[in-house]
Amino acid sequence: MFLARKILPRLKSLLNEKQILVLTGMRRVGKTTLIKHLFNDLTTKNKIYYSFEDTLTRKKFSDDNYENLKRMLEGEGITFTEKAYIFIDEIQFLPNITSVIKYFYDEYDVKFVVTGSSSYYLKNHFTESLSGRKFVVELYPLTFNEFLVFKGEQREENVPFSKKVDLNLEIYEGKYKGLYEEYMKYGGFPDVVLNPSIDIKQEILKDIINSYFQIDVTTIADFDDIGKLRDLLIILTQRVGQKINISNISNVLKINRAKVYEYLELLKSTYVIHTVSQHSSADNRISADDKFYFSDTGIANVLSEVAAGSIFENSVFMNLVYDYDLTYYQTKSGGEIDFVLNKKLGIEVKETASAQDLLNLGKRAISASLDEYYIVTRNYSPIEKTIFAWDL
């Protein structure tokens, strides 16, 4: 049974546009399921689907002669006298495919829908040649609302923050808290969420990590020491939600600072980690002032034991990153607002909120010129302006 993701309506609307539709995100996050659904949903017969994980399929597209490729596609049922749809899964396995896509995009009425597991690949092989010809959509692990859908639960979405406060009743705490604890521990990869076995959940997560190192990293990058990259990930599990101390990591791993930045950029561009910049910063590059989070709490937990407060904050990040432009705010004295949403709304994450937490947040929100502010919590508190994490 197909379970819809919240991004599906956007993908359907972009399917009607001429531009190439690129769906990118970490391995096993659900990209293949979504584009297969889009493919099957098309009423036209002038369509074809390829997976580049298959060696023989990749070989079909290795010919540099575009006329030969055209004849191959025609032999497989594609007609170029009318609009055609070509779906390609995991394009990063064949770097020269971008020139093929560009040729058919420019010469014929072809809609390409492709997936890739890395913005690193897109940046290095897909950007210049297809500038202005593509829409790139990022897919993340499930939000908690999507997690509930996969668990057979339905509830109202898009509730304003001011209304979410009203849901923070003590008797309401138990309704979703148990499910949220599962979400925090095992994350939001669809296969993990759908499997009822704890042992199998953990095995799937381990397989995702192993596949990342064995397939994704070796396919898209030329790193001579994958062990250092794995060590870096384990170090990061102990620093979730903190600023990235490049010098310290360099000393611990015994590699130079430039290599640390290179590794961090790879982890970011392959969607293993995400960074959150300061409220005043507009620089998209990784900097020492960036805080970082894992794309999935399950991945972090299976790599190493993560502090409860850190994994909770990471889970809140997972629920906000889909819908908001996220930054964080820091005062001159070092006080922080964990997340600033669209430069307007402040979110402080506390497992249990106190009156002092609310007072401090209010002062910082005024300093940051924010319109609204709330505390997101894990445990019931009578403090006003508090929202349960599962109500985000």
N, C-alpha and C positions, 0 to 999 in steps of 0.2 A: 504493500500500500504506500502510495506517495504521500509524504507529509510536507506541506508547503512551508517554505521559509518566508520571512517577512520581506525579503528582497525580491521575491518572485514577481510582483506587479511591475517593479522597475525594469526587470529583465524583459518582461513581455512587451513593455512599451518601447524599449530600445531595439527589440527584434524588428520593429516596423521601420527603423531608420536605416539609411544607406550604410552608415559607418560600420566598421568591424566591431563586433562586441567581444570584448576580452574579459573573461571572468577569472580572477586570480585569487589565490589564497593558499593556505598551508595544505599539505597532503592530507587526505581523508576528512576534509572539512565539509564535503558535500557538493563539490563543483560538478563532478560527473553526473550525479543524480539529477541536479538541476538542469544541466544542458540536455540530458537524455529526455527529461520531461518536456523541455521546450521543443526538442526535435519531434517527439511523438505527438505533440499537440498541434504541430503544423499540418494543415489539411492538404497542402500541395504534395504531389508525388516527386517533384523535382528537387529532391533533397538527398543528402548522403552524410553518413557519420563515420568518422575515423578516430581510432585511438592510437596515438604515437608511442604508447608503451609497448605496442607490438612491433617487433623488429621488421617483419615482412611488410607491414603497412608503411613504416618509415621508408623502406627501400623504394616503394612506389613513387615517393615524392623526391627522391634523390637525383632524378634526371634534371640537368640544367636546361634542357630543351623544352620550352614552354608549350610548343605545339605537340610534343609527345605527351606531355602531362594533360593537355586538353583532350587528346584522343583517348588517353587512359580514363579520364573522368567521363567522357561520352560513352566509353565502353561499359562503364559501371552505372549508366542510366541517367547521367546529367545532360540536360539540354541547355545550350547557351543562347538559344533564340528567345527564351523567356527567363524570368527571375529564378535564380537557383540559390539554394541554401547549402552551404558546406560547413559542417561541424567538425572541429578537430580538438580532441582531448589531449592535454599535456604536450603543448607545442615545444616546450623547452628541450625535448629530446631530439629535435632536428633544427639546429640554429639557422640554416639557410632557408627555412620555410617562409620567413618574412618577405623575401624577394618574390617568392611564388605567390603569396597572398597579395602583395602589392600589384603584381602583373594582372592577375585575374580581377582584382578590385577595379583597376583602372580601365581594363579593356572590355569587361563584360558586366552584366547586371547580376552580380553575385553578392550575396550576403554571407559573410563569414562569422561564425560564432566559435570562439576558441577558448580553451582554458590553459592556464599555466600556474605552476606552483611557486613562482618567484617573480617579484618585481625587479630583482637583480637581473634576471634574464631580459625582462622587458626593457629595462633601462639601457642595457648594453647591446641588445639585438633588435629591439622593436620600436625604438623611439623615433630616431631620425628618419628612417625610410618610410614610416607610416604616420608622420606628423599630420595631424588634422584629419586622419582617416579612421580614427578608432575611439571607442568609449571603453574605458577601463573601470571595471566594477570589482571591488574587493569583497570577498566572502570571509566571514569570521566564524569561529565556533558558535554554537547556539547561545542566544541570550536566555535568561531564565524564562521569559515568556514563551520562547520557542521550545525550551526544555519541557515546559508544562504541556504544550501541544503534543510533543512526542510521547509524553506520559499519559495522554488522553484527557488532559484537563483543558478547559476553555475559560477564559475570563476577558474582561474588557481591557483593551489596550488604549494607548494615547491619552491616559488620564493626566491632567495638569498636576504639577507638583503640589500646588495648593490643595488639591483634592486628595492627593495621596496621604497627606498628613492626617486627614479624617479617618483613614483606614487603620491608623496605628492604635488599635484598641487592644487591651491586654488579652481579651478572649479570642482575638483574631490571630494572635501570635502563633498558635499551634497549627493553624490550617495549612500553611505552606513551609513552615520552618524546617520540618524533617526533609522535605524535598530539596530545600535550598542547601541544607547540609550535604546532601548527596551531590548536588551541583558543584559546590565548593570543592569537594574532595576529588571527584572524578571528572569534572569539567564538562565541556559542551560538544565534544565530537559526536556526531550522530550515532555511529556504531557503538560507542561506549554507552551513550544514554539508553539506547534501545536494548542492550543486553542486560538481563536481570542478574547475571552471575558476577559477583565481586571479583572472583579470580579471573574471569574472562575479560572484564573491564580493564584490569591491570595488565593483562597480556596484550590487549589491543593497544593500550597506551605505550607499552614497551616496544611493540612492533612499529608504531608510528615514529618513535624516536630512532630506532635502529634503521628504519627505512630512510629517514631524513639524512642520516650520516652516510649510509651505504649507497643511496641513489641520488637524492637531491643535491647534496653538497658536492659529490664527485661529478655530477652532470653539469653543474653550472659554474663551478669555481675550481681553481687550481690551488688547493691548500696542501702544503707538504706535511702538516701535522694536525690531523683531525683530532688526535688525543687532546691537544691544547684547547681546541674548540669545545670539546665535551667538558673539559675541566672548567672552562669559562662558564658554561651553562650551570654547572653545579655551584660555582661561586655565586652566580647571580640569584640562585634560589634563596640564598641567605640574605639578600639585599633587595628584595622586592619592595617597590615603592620608594626606594631611596635614590639619591643622586648617584651617578656613575663616577666612581673614583678611579680615573684612568691610571694614575700613578701607582696606586695600591694594587690594582689588578696586574699591572705590568710587573711589579716586584714579585707578586705571588706566583705568577705563571712563568716568570723569567723570560719574558719576551718584551720587545720594545713597544713604546706607546703607539707608534704608527700601526703595528700589527694588531694591537688591542682594538684600535679604531676600525681596522679592516674587518676583524672578526665580528665586532658589534654591528657594523653595517651589513654584513652577511646575515646575521641572525635577524636583524630588522627587516631586510629586504626579502627574506624567506618566511616572514611572518611568525617566527618563533617568539620574538619579543616585540614590544612596541615602546616607544618613548613618548613622554609628555614634557613639553617645554614650559618654561616660565611664562606667566601671563603677559609679560612685556616683550617676549621674544617672538620674532617672526621667522627665524632661521630654521630651515627644515633639516639641516645636518645635525648629526649627533654632537652634543657638546657636553662639557663637564657639569653643566647645570641641569641637564635633562634627568628626569626620573624615569624609571623603566618598569614595565610589567610584562608578564608572560601572556601570550595570546590565549592560553588555556591553563586553568588551575590544575587540571589533571596531569598535564605534562610536567608542570613544576613539582607536583607532589610525588610523581613517580621517579623523578630525577634525584630528589633528596627530601628530607623532612623540612617543611616550611613552617615558620611560626604562624600560629592561628590568626593573629591580627593581620599579618602580611597577606595571608591567603584570602582573608575576608576582603581586604582592600582591593586585591587583585580581581576578585569576583565582581566587585562593584564596578571596577574599570571595564570588565567584559560586558557589562550591561549598559554602559554609557557610550562606548566607543563607536557603536553602530550608528547612533543618532546625533551625536554632538561633536563639535570641534572642541577638543579637550586641551586645557592648559592647567597649570597650577599657580598659586599665588604665594609669594613669600615676602614678609615684611623685612625691614632692615635689621630687626632684632632676631630674625630667624623663625618667627611664627608663620605657619602655613595654612592655606586652604587647599585640601588635597586635590580637588578638581574644580575648575572653572569652566562652565558649559557655555559655549558660544559667546564668551566674554561678558556674560550677563548674570549668570546664576552660580552661586558657590555651593559646593558639596563638601562637607567634612565627614570622614568615615570613622566611626567609633563603634567598637563592639557593644559597649553600653554607654549611653550618653549621660552627662551630668549637667547641672545648671551652669557650672563654670565653663564647660565646653561650649555651651550655647552663647554665653557672654563673650568669650574669646572670639568665636566665629563671627558674632555680630560686629565687633570692633574691626576685625580684619576685612569684613565685607564692606564696611563703610570706607576703609582705607583704599580698597580696590575699586570703589565706585560700582559695586554690584547691585542689581535691582532686587535680587532675592537670594536667600541662603537657607540651607537645611542641613540637618545632621542625618546621615544614613547609618542605621544601627542594626545590630544582630539580635539584641535582647530588648525586651520591653522596657520602656522608660516613660515616666509621666511628663517628661520635659516637652515643652511645645517645640514645634518645627522639627520634629523627628519623624523619619520615614523608615519603615522596614526595608531592608535590601531587596527582598522578594517583591516589593511593590514598585520598583523602579520601572 
